[in-house]
Amino acid sequence: MELTRAQIDDFAIYARRSETWLAGSRRHLAVFEVLSDRLAILNMTAGRSQDEFSGCHYSAYLHAGLAVENAVKAVMISEDPTIVQDGRLDRKKLGKRSGHGFVDIAEQILGELSKEERHILCNLEEHVVWAGKYTVPMQADVLYDQDALQRLRSSPMNEREIIRGLVSRLQVRANAA
């Protein structure tokens, strides 16, 4: 389907609004919270369904990662509207990993991150790229990267608060731009 000039221009207006991206970030963070609450219940449930537990776990991280990614894109696009042109996003300007790489960009936006914050962002990025969506990674090397696998298996006790804080800081930055 070939878009008209008016459709391309309408898309640019829509995609260049930081609120478009921030709304997506808030929606994904809300789903992360719902799934995290369900995980807490399942964690205390004897005889729980491992499929439900695993599905909630991976989906929660996927949605948390998408909340971060959308907040990062809100900041990036508010600072460089040319990321949106000719009816699409220029993925080359959105970072590595086909536009889903946000760890380094989030650190550029927020400044130095704590070790825990960086650990969580790396974990969330991995879930957005493959772990929250696919049974196997997109590339074999991830299965042999012990640091990446350990990151996926571990998380700090206050992880939810850290995720909320990171997303909030990014959202504030996007609103300030």
C-alpha positions as CSV (number, residue, x, y, z in Angstrom):
1,M,0.0,0.0,0.0
2,E,1.4,3.3,-1.0
3,L,0.7,6.1,1.4
4,T,-0.4,9.6,0.4
5,R,1.7,12.6,1.3
6,A,-1.0,13.6,3.8
7,Q,-0.9,10.2,5.5
8,I,2.9,10.4,5.8
9,D,2.6,13.9,7.2
10,D,-0.1,12.7,9.7
11,F,2.1,9.9,10.8
12,A,5.0,12.3,11.3
13,I,2.9,14.5,13.5
14,Y,1.7,11.5,15.5
15,A,5.1,9.8,15.9
16,R,7.0,13.0,16.7
17,R,4.8,13.7,19.7
18,S,6.6,12.6,22.9
19,E,3.1,12.0,24.4
20,T,2.5,9.2,21.9
21,W,5.5,7.3,23.2
22,L,4.9,8.2,26.8
23,A,1.4,6.8,26.6
24,G,2.8,3.6,25.3
25,S,5.4,3.6,28.1
26,R,2.6,4.1,30.8
27,R,0.5,1.3,29.3
28,H,3.4,-1.2,29.3
29,L,4.4,-0.2,32.8
30,A,0.8,-0.8,33.9
31,V,0.8,-4.3,32.4
32,F,4.1,-5.0,34.0
33,E,2.6,-4.1,37.4
34,V,-0.4,-6.4,36.8
35,L,1.8,-9.3,35.8
36,S,4.2,-8.7,38.7
37,D,1.3,-8.8,41.2
38,R,0.1,-12.1,39.6
39,L,3.7,-13.4,39.9
40,A,3.7,-12.6,43.6
41,I,0.6,-14.6,44.1
42,L,1.8,-17.5,42.0
43,N,5.1,-17.5,43.9
44,M,3.2,-18.3,47.1
45,T,0.9,-20.9,45.5
46,A,1.6,-24.5,46.0
47,G,1.1,-26.6,42.9
48,R,1.0,-23.6,40.6
49,S,1.1,-23.9,36.9
50,Q,4.7,-23.6,35.8
51,D,3.4,-22.4,32.4
52,E,1.4,-19.6,33.9
53,F,4.2,-18.6,36.2
54,S,6.8,-18.7,33.4
55,G,4.5,-16.9,31.0
56,C,3.8,-14.1,33.6
57,H,7.5,-13.8,34.4
58,Y,8.7,-13.4,30.8
59,S,5.8,-11.2,29.8
60,A,6.3,-8.9,32.8
61,Y,9.9,-8.3,31.8
62,L,8.9,-7.8,28.1
63,H,6.4,-5.1,29.2
64,A,8.8,-3.5,31.6
65,G,11.4,-3.4,28.8
66,L,8.8,-1.9,26.3
67,A,8.0,0.7,29.0
68,V,11.6,1.7,29.1
69,E,12.1,1.5,25.3
70,N,9.1,3.8,24.7
71,A,10.2,6.3,27.3
72,V,13.7,6.3,25.7
73,K,12.2,6.9,22.3
74,A,10.1,9.7,23.6
75,V,13.2,11.5,24.8
76,M,15.2,10.7,21.6
77,I,12.4,11.8,19.2
78,S,11.7,15.0,21.2
79,E,15.4,15.9,20.9
80,D,15.8,14.8,17.2
81,P,12.5,14.8,15.3
82,T,14.3,13.6,12.1
83,I,14.2,10.1,13.6
84,V,10.7,10.1,12.0
85,Q,10.8,10.7,8.3
86,D,9.1,9.5,5.1
87,G,6.4,7.6,7.0
88,R,8.8,5.5,9.2
89,L,11.3,5.6,12.1
90,D,14.9,5.6,11.2
91,R,16.0,2.5,13.1
92,K,19.7,3.4,12.6
93,K,19.2,6.4,14.8
94,L,17.4,4.3,17.5
95,G,20.4,2.3,18.6
96,K,21.7,-1.1,18.2
97,R,19.7,-4.3,18.0
98,S,17.2,-3.3,15.3
99,G,16.0,-0.3,17.2
100,H,15.4,-2.2,20.4
101,G,18.8,-1.5,22.1
102,F,18.1,1.0,24.8
103,V,20.7,0.4,27.6
104,D,23.4,2.7,26.3
105,I,20.9,5.3,25.2
106,A,19.2,5.3,28.6
107,E,22.5,5.8,30.2
108,Q,23.3,8.7,27.9
109,I,20.0,10.3,28.8
110,L,20.0,9.6,32.5
111,G,23.7,9.8,33.2
112,E,25.7,7.3,35.2
113,L,23.5,4.3,36.3
114,S,24.0,2.2,39.4
115,K,25.2,-1.4,38.9
116,E,21.7,-2.6,39.7
117,E,20.0,-0.2,37.3
118,R,22.4,-1.2,34.4
119,H,21.9,-4.9,35.3
120,I,18.1,-4.5,35.1
121,L,18.2,-2.5,31.9
122,C,20.4,-5.2,30.3
123,N,17.9,-7.8,31.4
124,L,15.0,-5.9,30.1
125,E,16.7,-5.2,26.8
126,E,17.3,-8.9,26.4
127,H,13.6,-9.6,27.0
128,V,12.5,-7.0,24.4
129,V,14.9,-8.4,21.8
130,W,14.1,-12.1,22.3
131,A,13.6,-13.6,25.8
132,G,10.0,-12.2,26.3
133,K,8.9,-13.2,22.7
134,Y,10.7,-16.3,21.6
135,T,11.6,-19.7,23.0
136,V,15.1,-19.4,21.6
137,P,17.3,-16.3,21.1
138,M,17.6,-14.7,17.7
139,Q,21.3,-15.7,17.7
140,A,23.0,-18.7,19.1
141,D,25.8,-16.8,20.9
142,V,23.4,-15.6,23.6
143,L,23.0,-19.2,24.8
144,Y,26.7,-19.4,25.5
145,D,27.0,-15.9,27.0
146,Q,27.2,-16.8,30.7
147,D,26.9,-13.1,31.8
148,A,23.7,-12.6,29.8
149,L,22.2,-15.9,31.0
150,Q,23.0,-15.0,34.7
151,R,21.5,-11.6,34.2
152,L,18.3,-13.2,32.9
153,R,18.2,-15.5,36.0
154,S,18.9,-13.0,38.7
155,S,17.3,-9.8,39.9
156,P,17.6,-7.6,43.0
157,M,14.9,-7.7,45.6
158,N,13.8,-4.1,44.9
159,E,13.6,-4.6,41.2
160,R,10.1,-3.3,40.7
161,E,11.0,0.0,42.4
162,I,14.1,0.3,40.3
163,I,12.1,-0.3,37.1
164,R,9.5,2.2,38.2
165,G,12.2,4.8,39.0
166,L,14.0,4.3,35.7
167,V,10.8,4.7,33.7
168,S,9.7,7.7,35.7
169,R,13.1,9.5,35.2
170,L,12.9,8.8,31.5
171,Q,9.4,10.1,31.3
172,V,10.2,13.3,33.2
173,R,13.1,13.9,30.9
174,A,10.9,13.4,27.8
175,N,8.4,15.9,29.2
176,A,11.1,18.4,29.9
177,A,12.5,18.2,26.3
